[in-house]
Amino acid sequence: MKNYETSPPRELLEEFVLSASRPVVTSSFSINSIVILDMVLDIKPDVEVVLIDTGLLFKETYDFAEFLKKEWKINLVVVRPSISLEEQEEKYGKELWKRNPDLCCTLRKVIPLNSFLEAGVDVWITGMRREQSPTRKNLGKVEVHKLPSGRKIIKLSPIADWDRKKVWNYVFKRGLPYNSLYDKGYTSFGCVPCTSLPASNDERSGRWPGKKKQECGIHTFTERISDSSLEGQK
């Protein structure tokens, strides 16, 4: 039985991307995303790079995505919610993210991404790492993600076992660009209203400050299974 947990990131990407019919990379345009993109673009230059545009992202994130689209020629796919911010306010009230951040994330991130993944995606690549927060400590490099429809797709987190130092060393060694939000002290970022500077060494401690929440919800359908069971999914 092959142990995917010991496989190097590029080896995993080559194995699953080359055999996929529609692999995609979801990107918050964080430092982790840059590492993944640097690797996967060598394997499949036209891979879809998905930005979930909630309408509330930092200007720096939008600017960096456009920079990579121009300079790296990434195949940027922008996924947006079906409900506008104005419609959301009219239906649910002003600043829903303050009163019910879970619902806001569901409307603006979870539903749009699930709809996108349902449209034939068979391999979903992320830059998530176990060290980022306690909610990710059991993250597997290769998992099966169950969509709301019941369909299952492969989910790859090739650098799941990397620490922050290894990520930055890779970026500096390769001379890669990165989101300027890091120079302002952010270690994780999503929507402007729900992101602050980190409150501790926990990289995601600046997400949803004051709330008992560290995940938006797009990673909650994942099933950790044995490597041998993956054969039927590839």
N, C-alpha and C positions, 0 to 999 in steps of 0.2 A: 504494500500500500504506500503510495507516495505521500510524503509529509510536506504539504505546502507551506507550513509554518517555517521551514528551514530554507525555503526557496528565495533567492535574491529577487528584488523588485523587478528588474528588467526581464529576468527569466519568466516570472509569473505573467508579466504583461505580454511577452512574446507568445507564450503558450495559449493564453485565453483570447487576446485581441486578434491574433492571426486566424483563429478558428471560429471567431464570432461572425454573425451576419450583420449585426448592428451594435457595435460597442460604442459607449458614450462615456465622457468624463464630465461629472458635475464639478463645478469650480466656484468657490467663493472668492477666487483670486487672492488667496492667502499664500504664505510662503510654502505650505505643504502642496498646494495646487501647482505651484511653479515647478517643484521637484518632479511631480507626476507628469506634468506636461512636457518637461524636458526629456523625460524618458519615453513617453508614449508617442510623441511626435516623430521620433526616429523610426518607430515601427509602423505607424499609420499616420502620415502627415495630414490626412483629411478627416481624422476622427472628429466627431461632433463634440464640441466643448460647450457645455450647457451652463448658462448663467440664469438662475432663478431671480428675475427682477421683480421684487416686491413693490417697487416704486418708492422705497424708503432707504435704499442703500446709500452708502457714503459716496460723495462725489469722487473721492480718490479711487474707489472700486470701479466705478463706471469709466473713469479716465484710464485706469490701468488695463481694463478689459479692451478698450479701444486701442490702446498702445500695442497690446499683444496681437490684436487683429491686424493691425497695420504692419508691425515689425516682424512678427513671427508667422504671419499669414494663417492664424488659427481659424478653423471653421466654427466661428462663434454662433451659437444658437441661443437666442434669448427667449426664455419661457416666462410668460406673465400670467397672473391670475385673471379669471374671467370677470371678476368684480373690481371696478375701479375704487380708488380711495374715497372718491366722492360718494359712490354708491354704497360702499361699506359704512361710511359715516351716517348716511341717511337711514340705512337699515339697522345698524347696530349701535349707533351713537358715536360721539366724538372720541377720538383716541382710544380705540378698542384695545390697543396693545397695552395700555395701562391697566385696564379693568379686567381683561380676559386675554392675556397673551397667547394662551393655547389656541383659542379660537382664531385669533388673528393669524398665527402661524399656519393653522390648518387652511384658512382661506387663501393666504397669500403665498404659501410655500408647498404644503403637503399635497393639496388637491391638484395644483398645476403640475407638479413634478410627477405624481402618480399617473395623471392623464398622458403625460409625455412618455413615460416609461412603458405604458400599456401599448403604445404604437410601435410594436415590433422590436424594442430594445431587448437584447439578450445578455449583454454584459455591461454592468454599471461599475465604473471605476471612480474611487474616491481617494482623497488624500488624508483620510482620518488616521489618527495615531492613538495608541492606548494611553500614552502619557498625558494627553491633553486634559483629561478630566476623569473622575471616578466613574462616570457614566460610560466610558469607553474602555475600561480596563480589561474587559473580556473580548474585545474586538478580535475577530479572526482575519487573517490575510485573505482567505477565500471563504465566502459564505454563500448561502442561498437566500435571496430576498423574495418574500412572498408579497405580491401585489394584491390590492383589494379584490381584484377579480378572481384571485386564487392562482393565477399564473405565477410561475417561479422563474427568476432570472439569477444569473451569477453576479455576485457583488464582490469586487476586488478592492482591498485596501493594502496595496503592496508595501507601504512603509509603516504599517501598523506597529511594528516593533522598534521603530526609530525614536530616539529622543530629540529634544529641541536642538541640542548642540550638533548632532549629526546632520539634521536638516540644514542648519545655517552653514555648517562646514561645507556641505555639498554645494549650496548656493554660491558661497564665496569662491570655492575652488573652480567652479564652472563659470564664474563671472555672470551669473544670471540676474536679471532685473527683479525687483520685488515691489509690492504695494507700499507706497510712502507712508501709510498709516503706522507701519512698524517704527518709523523714525519718530513718530509722535507718542510712542509708548504703548500702543495697542498690541496685544498678543493674540487676540481673536476678535473678529468683527462680523457683524451681519447688518441689521437695520440700524439706522442712526438712533431712533428713540429707545432702542433696547440694548445699546452697547455703551459701556463706559471703560475707562482705563482699568486694568486688572487690580483686584483688591488683595490678591495673594499670589503665590507662585503658581497656582493653578491657572493654566493658560486661559481657561474659559470662565474665570471668575468675574470677568467684566461683562458677561452676557446676562441679560435680564436682571440687572442689579435690583436687589431688594425682593426678588421673587425666588421661590423654590423651584427654579427651572434652569436647566443648562442645555437642553436640546430643543430644537424646533419641532421635532416629530417625524422628520422624513426618514429616520433610521430605525423606526420602532417595529417594522415587520420582519426584521432579519431573523433567520433561523441558523444557528450554528450546527453544522452537521459534520460527519466524518469525511475525510478526503476521499475515501473510496466511494461514498455515496454521490460525489460530484460527477462521476462519470456519466450518469444518465442525464445530467443537465447541460453538458458541453455539446 
